[in-house]
Amino acid sequence: MTIDRPAPVGPYVAHRRLFSADRPLHLTSGLTLPQVRVAHETYGELNAARDNAVFVCHALTGDSHVARHNRDDDPGWWDVMIGPGRPIDTDHYFVICANVLGGCAGTTAAWPSGTPHTAVDIADMVAVHRALVSSLGVSRLRAVVGGSVGGMQTLEWLLRHPADADGYFLAAASSRQSADNLAWNAIARAAIRSDPEFLDGRYAPGGPRRGLGIARMIAHLTYLSEASLQRKFGRDGRRPGTRFHPSAVVQGDFAVESYLEHQADKFIRRFDANSYLRLMSAMDRFDAFSRPDALATADVLPQVRLFSFTQDRLYGPEHSHRIQAELAARGVPARHEQDETCDVGHDAFLLDVPPFLDAVAEFLRGLGAAPHLSPRTLTTR
């Protein structure tokens, strides 16, 4: 997912310390963290009933700055979705977004000395999200919304803790990586680890910039469709004055090469190599339906909506179809909508795509209108 700007700082980013030595966070790896520092931002106001909160889960390299707080603020990564009058309308909803565990934009990412490769899983991220929500005085969410890896977090939340929210919206998401997805990530990891500056994860400040830049270029190609790359660049030559410094990884003559250099240069200025490796590995290990879920014991099932994009070559419609089928097998109806109007690719969920924005707005308006009773509840009444 394309989010390239410095990590959020300033008066709108808040930090909370969650967990404690006597009540630590138990990671799925078996390790424990006695305390977790969480960077988060909130938008709108929590109402008196405390029932209007929407949690937004960010994608792989995102952060807590999901939208502008005012016109003087820096752009957020989902301004088209969140704000006054937007689909997630901050005049009506209290929006929460937090940097994930293992990220590098304010939330705990530093592990015990000598263990730079400590694993973090999607379930661990959700555990921290839930603790943050509780610390903010919210006992039940109106909705959990996420795209891409944020959709993985949303699906994990739905399966293990369905009663936490009235509804769950997953956009351009997957329940598990395909072989193709795994292969792209394997190449990206190899690029980072083959950089002489990586030093087995114990690198000096700055780290393996060339390797991390190559990894970002590899990933970025999966976020865009072939059609969008052809339309933007074709075989055009590089514009004069766009050559990067001599150490740039790609120094070719084509415009698309200049574009990839630019994406890499922005990324290495704001992201950490160990964090990137850790989060990619969390994606690869995620297999949502391979573990027991809590749907069968839920008295009232939340509403679920899936949205995909035809031209998404990372998590195309087939990924959403699988989620829909697996949920149906567990008695959870999930409506799946598919957009064919936008040919940008995976990054379409970040853009102004009217059918998608309308779907989110309509979903939130309809929450609570007709709760779904679980099959267990139906058979015991």
C-alpha positions as CSV (number, residue, x, y, z in Angstrom):
1,M,0.0,0.0,0.0
2,T,1.3,3.4,-0.9
3,I,1.7,5.7,2.1
4,D,4.8,7.7,1.8
5,R,5.4,10.6,4.2
6,P,7.2,11.1,7.6
7,A,5.8,9.4,10.7
8,P,3.1,11.6,12.3
9,V,4.2,13.9,15.1
10,G,2.7,16.9,16.8
11,P,-0.2,17.7,19.0
12,Y,-2.7,15.2,17.5
13,V,-0.6,12.0,18.1
14,A,-1.3,10.6,21.5
15,H,0.6,7.8,23.3
16,R,-0.7,5.4,25.8
17,R,1.2,2.7,27.8
18,L,-0.8,-0.5,28.0
19,F,-0.3,-3.7,29.9
20,S,1.9,-4.1,32.9
21,A,4.4,-6.5,34.5
22,D,1.6,-8.4,36.3
23,R,-0.7,-8.3,33.3
24,P,1.6,-8.4,30.3
25,L,0.8,-8.8,26.6
26,H,1.3,-12.5,25.7
27,L,2.4,-12.7,22.1
28,T,1.5,-15.7,19.9
29,S,5.2,-16.4,19.7
30,G,5.2,-17.3,23.4
31,L,7.1,-14.2,24.5
32,T,5.6,-11.5,26.7
33,L,5.8,-7.8,26.7
34,P,5.3,-6.2,30.1
35,Q,4.4,-2.9,28.5
36,V,3.4,-1.6,25.1
37,R,3.5,2.1,24.0
38,V,0.8,2.8,21.4
39,A,0.7,5.8,19.1
40,H,-2.9,6.7,18.2
41,E,-5.0,9.5,16.9
42,T,-8.7,10.2,17.4
43,Y,-11.2,12.2,15.4
44,G,-14.7,13.5,16.3
45,E,-16.3,13.1,19.7
46,L,-17.3,10.1,21.7
47,N,-21.0,10.5,22.4
48,A,-22.7,10.2,25.8
49,A,-23.8,6.6,25.1
50,R,-20.2,5.7,24.0
51,D,-21.6,3.8,21.0
52,N,-20.4,5.7,18.0
53,A,-16.7,4.7,17.9
54,V,-15.2,3.3,14.7
55,F,-11.7,1.7,14.7
56,V,-9.7,2.0,11.5
57,C,-7.0,-0.6,11.0
58,H,-4.1,0.6,8.8
59,A,-2.3,-1.3,6.1
60,L,1.3,-2.6,6.0
61,T,3.3,0.6,6.2
62,G,0.6,2.9,7.5
63,D,0.4,4.9,10.7
64,S,-2.1,6.6,13.0
65,H,-2.5,9.7,10.9
66,V,-5.5,8.5,8.9
67,A,-6.9,11.9,8.1
68,R,-6.4,15.7,8.6
69,H,-7.7,17.1,11.9
70,N,-8.2,20.5,10.3
71,R,-7.2,22.3,7.2
72,D,-3.8,23.3,8.7
73,D,-2.9,19.7,9.4
74,D,-0.8,17.4,7.2
75,P,-2.8,15.2,4.8
76,G,-3.8,11.8,6.2
77,W,-3.5,8.6,4.3
78,W,-7.3,8.2,4.0
79,D,-8.7,11.7,3.8
80,V,-11.1,10.6,1.1
81,M,-12.8,8.3,3.6
82,I,-12.6,10.1,7.0
83,G,-13.7,13.6,8.0
84,P,-16.7,15.8,8.2
85,G,-19.2,14.8,5.5
86,R,-17.0,11.9,4.4
87,P,-18.2,8.2,4.4
88,I,-16.8,7.8,8.0
89,D,-18.3,11.1,9.1
90,T,-16.4,12.6,12.0
91,D,-19.5,14.8,12.7
92,H,-21.2,11.5,13.8
93,Y,-18.5,9.0,14.6
94,F,-15.6,8.9,17.0
95,V,-12.7,7.5,14.9
96,I,-9.7,5.7,16.4
97,C,-6.6,4.8,14.5
98,A,-3.4,3.4,16.0
99,N,0.0,2.4,14.7
100,V,0.3,-1.4,14.8
101,L,2.5,-3.3,17.2
102,G,5.9,-3.8,15.5
103,G,5.4,-0.7,13.4
104,C,7.8,2.2,13.4
105,A,5.5,5.2,13.8
106,G,5.3,5.5,17.5
107,T,4.1,2.1,18.7
108,T,6.4,-0.3,20.4
109,A,8.8,-1.8,17.9
110,A,12.0,-2.2,19.9
111,W,12.4,-5.7,21.3
112,P,14.8,-7.2,23.9
113,S,18.4,-6.6,23.0
114,G,19.9,-9.1,20.6
115,T,16.5,-10.2,19.2
116,P,15.8,-8.0,16.2
117,H,13.7,-10.7,14.5
118,T,11.2,-11.3,17.3
119,A,7.9,-12.3,15.6
120,V,4.7,-10.3,15.9
121,D,1.4,-11.6,14.5
122,I,-1.8,-10.1,13.3
123,A,-3.5,-11.4,16.4
124,D,-0.9,-9.5,18.6
125,M,-1.8,-6.3,16.7
126,V,-5.5,-6.8,17.4
127,A,-4.8,-7.6,21.1
128,V,-3.2,-4.2,21.4
129,H,-6.0,-2.5,19.5
130,R,-8.5,-4.0,21.9
131,A,-6.6,-2.9,24.9
132,L,-6.4,0.7,23.5
133,V,-10.1,0.8,22.8
134,S,-10.8,-0.3,26.4
135,S,-8.4,2.3,27.8
136,L,-10.4,5.0,25.9
137,G,-13.6,4.0,27.7
138,V,-15.2,2.3,24.7
139,S,-16.9,-1.1,25.6
140,R,-18.3,-1.8,22.1
141,L,-17.4,-0.4,18.7
142,R,-19.8,0.7,16.1
143,A,-17.5,-0.8,13.5
144,V,-14.0,-2.0,12.7
145,V,-12.9,-1.0,9.2
146,G,-9.6,-1.9,7.4
147,G,-8.1,-2.3,4.0
148,S,-5.3,-4.7,2.8
149,V,-3.3,-5.7,5.9
150,G,-5.8,-3.5,7.8
151,G,-8.4,-5.9,6.5
152,M,-6.5,-8.9,7.9
153,Q,-6.6,-7.2,11.3
154,T,-10.4,-6.6,10.8
155,L,-10.9,-10.2,9.9
156,E,-8.9,-11.4,12.9
157,W,-11.0,-9.2,15.2
158,L,-14.2,-10.5,13.7
159,L,-13.3,-14.1,14.1
160,R,-11.9,-14.0,17.6
161,H,-14.0,-11.2,19.1
162,P,-17.2,-10.8,17.1
163,A,-19.1,-9.1,19.9
164,D,-16.7,-6.2,20.0
165,A,-18.4,-4.4,17.2
166,D,-21.7,-4.0,15.4
167,G,-20.1,-4.4,12.0
168,Y,-16.8,-5.3,10.2
169,F,-15.8,-3.9,6.8
170,L,-13.0,-5.5,4.9
171,A,-11.6,-3.8,1.8
172,A,-9.1,-5.4,-0.7
173,A,-8.2,-7.9,2.0
174,S,-7.1,-11.5,2.3
175,S,-7.6,-14.4,4.8
176,R,-4.2,-15.8,3.8
177,Q,-1.4,-15.1,1.4
178,S,-1.3,-16.9,-1.9
179,A,1.8,-18.5,-3.2
180,D,2.2,-15.5,-5.5
181,N,1.9,-13.1,-2.5
182,L,4.5,-15.2,-0.5
183,A,6.9,-15.1,-3.4
184,W,6.9,-11.3,-3.8
185,N,7.5,-10.9,0.0
186,A,10.3,-13.5,-0.2
187,I,12.1,-11.4,-2.8
188,A,11.6,-8.2,-0.9
189,R,13.1,-9.8,2.3
190,A,16.0,-11.2,0.3
191,A,16.7,-7.7,-1.0
192,I,16.9,-6.3,2.6
193,R,19.0,-9.1,4.0
194,S,21.5,-9.2,1.1
195,D,22.3,-5.5,1.8
196,P,25.8,-5.4,3.3
197,E,24.5,-2.8,5.8
198,F,21.9,-5.2,7.2
199,L,24.3,-7.0,9.6
200,D,21.7,-9.6,10.5
201,G,19.3,-6.9,11.8
202,R,21.8,-5.2,14.1
203,Y,22.5,-2.3,11.8
204,A,23.6,1.2,12.6
205,P,21.2,4.1,12.3
206,G,20.1,4.5,8.7
207,G,20.4,0.7,8.1
208,P,20.2,-1.1,4.8
209,R,18.9,1.7,2.7
210,R,19.6,0.2,-0.7
211,G,18.0,-3.2,0.3
212,L,15.0,-1.5,1.9
213,G,14.6,0.7,-1.2
214,I,14.6,-2.3,-3.5
215,A,12.1,-4.1,-1.3
216,R,9.8,-1.1,-1.5
217,M,10.0,-1.0,-5.3
218,I,9.1,-4.7,-5.4
219,A,6.1,-4.2,-3.2
220,H,5.0,-1.1,-5.0
221,L,4.6,-3.0,-8.3
222,T,2.0,-5.2,-6.6
223,Y,0.0,-2.2,-5.5
224,L,-0.5,-0.9,-9.1
225,S,-2.1,-2.6,-12.1
226,E,-0.2,-3.1,-15.3
227,A,-2.8,-0.8,-17.0
228,S,-2.2,2.0,-14.6
229,L,1.6,1.8,-15.1
230,Q,1.2,1.7,-18.8
231,R,-1.1,4.7,-18.8
232,K,1.2,6.8,-16.5
233,F,4.5,5.9,-18.0
234,G,4.5,3.6,-21.0
235,R,7.9,3.8,-22.5
236,D,8.4,7.5,-21.8
237,G,11.9,8.6,-21.0
238,R,13.0,10.1,-17.7
239,R,12.3,13.8,-17.3
240,P,15.4,16.0,-17.2
241,G,16.5,16.8,-13.7
242,T,15.1,13.7,-12.1
243,R,18.2,11.7,-11.7
244,F,18.9,10.8,-8.1
245,H,22.3,10.7,-6.4
246,P,24.8,8.2,-7.7
247,S,24.0,5.6,-5.1
248,A,20.4,5.3,-6.3
249,V,19.4,1.7,-6.9
250,V,17.9,2.2,-10.4
251,Q,19.5,4.7,-12.7
252,G,17.9,3.8,-16.0
253,D,16.5,6.1,-18.7
254,F,12.8,5.3,-18.4
255,A,10.2,7.3,-16.6
256,V,8.9,4.3,-14.7
257,E,12.4,3.7,-13.3
258,S,12.5,7.3,-12.1
259,Y,9.1,6.7,-10.4
260,L,10.3,3.6,-8.6
261,E,13.4,5.4,-7.4
262,H,11.2,8.2,-6.0
263,Q,9.0,5.7,-4.2
264,A,12.1,4.0,-2.7
265,D,13.7,7.3,-1.7
266,K,10.6,8.4,0.2
267,F,10.1,5.1,1.9
268,I,13.7,4.7,3.3
269,R,13.3,8.1,4.9
270,R,10.4,7.0,7.1
271,F,10.6,3.3,7.6
272,D,12.7,0.8,9.5
273,A,14.0,-2.4,7.8
274,N,13.5,-4.7,10.8
275,S,9.9,-3.3,11.2
276,Y,9.3,-4.0,7.5
277,L,10.6,-7.5,7.8
278,R,8.5,-8.2,10.9
279,L,5.3,-6.9,9.4
280,M,5.7,-8.7,6.1
281,S,6.3,-11.9,8.0
282,A,3.1,-11.3,10.0
283,M,1.2,-11.1,6.7
284,D,2.8,-14.3,5.5
285,R,1.9,-16.3,8.7
286,F,-1.7,-15.1,8.8
287,D,-4.2,-17.8,8.0
288,A,-7.4,-16.6,9.5
289,F,-9.6,-19.7,9.2
290,S,-6.9,-22.2,10.3
291,R,-7.6,-21.6,14.0
292,P,-10.8,-21.9,16.1
293,D,-13.0,-18.8,16.0
294,A,-15.7,-17.4,18.4
295,L,-18.5,-17.1,15.9
296,A,-20.4,-20.2,17.0
297,T,-20.7,-18.8,20.6
298,A,-21.9,-15.4,19.6
299,D,-25.6,-14.7,20.4
300,V,-25.8,-11.9,17.9
301,L,-23.6,-11.9,14.8
302,P,-22.1,-8.6,13.6
303,Q,-22.8,-7.4,10.1
304,V,-20.0,-8.0,7.6
305,R,-19.2,-6.4,4.3
306,L,-16.5,-7.2,1.8
307,F,-15.3,-5.0,-1.0
308,S,-12.8,-5.9,-3.7
309,F,-11.4,-4.4,-6.9
310,T,-11.3,-6.3,-10.2
311,Q,-7.9,-4.9,-11.2
312,D,-6.3,-5.6,-7.8
313,R,-3.5,-8.1,-8.5
314,L,-2.4,-8.3,-4.9
315,Y,-5.7,-9.2,-3.2
316,G,-8.2,-9.5,-6.0
317,P,-11.8,-10.6,-5.8
318,E,-10.9,-14.2,-5.4
319,H,-9.5,-13.4,-1.9
320,S,-12.8,-11.8,-0.8
321,H,-14.8,-14.7,-2.3
322,R,-12.8,-17.1,-0.1
323,I,-13.5,-15.0,3.0
324,Q,-17.2,-14.9,2.1
325,A,-17.4,-18.7,1.6
326,E,-15.6,-19.4,4.9
327,L,-17.8,-17.0,6.8
328,A,-20.9,-18.5,5.2
329,A,-19.8,-22.0,6.3
330,R,-19.8,-20.6,9.8
331,G,-23.2,-19.1,9.6
332,V,-22.2,-15.6,9.0
333,P,-23.7,-13.8,5.9
334,A,-21.2,-11.4,4.3
335,R,-22.2,-9.2,1.4
336,H,-19.4,-8.9,-1.2
337,E,-19.3,-5.9,-3.6
338,Q,-16.8,-5.7,-6.4
339,D,-15.7,-2.6,-8.3
340,E,-14.9,-2.7,-12.0
341,T,-14.7,1.0,-12.6
342,C,-11.2,1.7,-11.3
343,D,-8.2,0.0,-12.9
344,V,-5.5,1.5,-10.6
345,G,-5.0,-1.8,-8.8
346,H,-4.7,-2.6,-5.1
347,D,-4.2,1.1,-4.1
348,A,-7.7,1.8,-5.3
349,F,-9.0,1.4,-1.7
350,L,-7.0,4.5,-0.8
351,L,-8.4,6.7,-3.6
352,D,-11.6,8.5,-4.5
353,V,-13.6,5.6,-6.0
354,P,-17.3,6.5,-5.6
355,P,-18.7,3.0,-5.5
356,F,-16.3,2.1,-2.7
357,L,-16.9,5.2,-0.7
358,D,-20.6,4.9,-1.1
359,A,-20.5,1.3,0.1
360,V,-18.7,2.2,3.3
361,A,-21.1,5.1,4.1
362,E,-24.1,2.8,3.4
363,F,-22.7,0.1,5.5
364,L,-22.3,2.3,8.6
365,R,-25.7,3.8,8.2
366,G,-27.3,0.4,8.2
367,L,-25.5,-1.0,11.3
368,G,-27.9,-2.1,14.0
369,A,-30.9,-2.0,11.7
370,A,-31.3,-5.8,11.5
371,P,-29.0,-7.8,13.8
372,H,-28.2,-11.3,12.7
373,L,-28.9,-14.0,15.2
374,S,-26.3,-16.7,15.2
375,P,-27.2,-20.3,14.2
376,R,-26.7,-21.4,17.8
377,T,-29.1,-18.8,19.1
378,L,-31.7,-19.8,16.5
379,T,-31.6,-23.5,17.4
380,T,-31.9,-22.9,21.2
381,R,-34.9,-20.6,21.2
